[in-house]
Every structure is written in C-alpha cells, then in structure tokens.
Amino acid sequence: MSCDKCWTIKKVIKVPSDLTEAILLVKLKIEDGTLKYLGTGSYGEPFKRIDSGKGWSDFVNNYFSCASCKQIFNLHAETYHGSGGKLAAVEETQGVLGNDVYPA
Ligand SMILES: [Zn+2]
C-alpha cells in the first residue's frame, strides 16, 4: 500500500534512542510534507509535546498519513514498562483520535 515516498517510514523501537530516532524521523517527514499529522491515539499525548525527541510520558501513540498515497502510520511505544513499540504502516486508526494539530 505504501508508495515510493513513504515505504521507508518504519522503525522497530527497543530502546529509548530508537524512540528518539523515530520521533525525529516523523517530525522531518511532516516538515518536508511527506506525512500529514492525524492526531493522538489512546493514552498518547500530542506529538508537538514530544517532537524534540525526548520528554515523553508512559505511552507514545500518534497517527499520521502519507500525503501522497494516504497510507496510515502509527507511532506507538510503551515507555514505562520498556516493552518498546514501533513506527509502522497500519490498516486504520484505532479508537478516537485526539483533536490536536501539528504544528500548533
Ligand atoms: Zn505513501
């Protein structure tokens, strides 16, 4: 489903530095117009609060979509238990998204 603009957007998150890299990658892709921010998923917090790549709380959960092919991407990680997470293409958003925007 992904197109040539977004197929490289994926990352397995195992350690905090992976999460930092994933956040900064997404931020870059939003800034260059590849990704569009959709909102915050369950238990997550607005992406603009964590876009420096640090300062996240127990859960990171944000949704984005490719501006070209509309593929949906989810960045999620459970930071408290250290079980990690991933940045990956998903079929659909889950739950009700927070009505936040990025950039502010
Ligand atoms: Zn795409």
Residues whose N, C-alpha, C, O or C-beta is under 5 A from the ligand:
A	BS01	ZN	S2 C3 K5 C6 C66 S68 C69 K70 Q71
